[in-house]
Amino acid sequence: MKNLTTGVRILLVMIGLFSTMIAQEWVQQTSNTFESLSGIYMFNETEGWVCGDGGTLLHTVDGGVNWSPIVLSNED
């Protein structure tokens, strides 16, 4: 039982360290919008989408260096 407890502790420390390492990879970028942004999905290292308030939708193909606004309409 002692080995299991030690193993769980080591696993939790490793998860904590890994999470910290991942978080350090984020770099703040300019979005050119004043709307609050609430979600991001990156398909890979270069292409991603961001959504936010007021129907804001942004797209990047260069890893977030530039963000292009996508205009949404309610037309079919």
Stockholm file with secondary structure:
# STOCKHOLM 1.0

chainA/1-76         MKNLTTGVRILLVMIGLFSTMIAQEWVQQTSNTFESLSGIYMFNETEGWVCGDGGTLLHTVDGGVNWSPIVLSNED
#=GR chainA/1-76 SS CHHHHHHHHHHHHHHHHHHHHHHTTCCCCCCSCCSCEEEEEESSSSCEEEEEGGGEEEEESSTTSSCEECCCCSCC
#=GC SS_cons        CHHHHHHHHHHHHHHHHHHHHHHTTCCCCCCSCCSCEEEEEESSSSCEEEEEGGGEEEEESSTTSSCEECCCCSCC
//
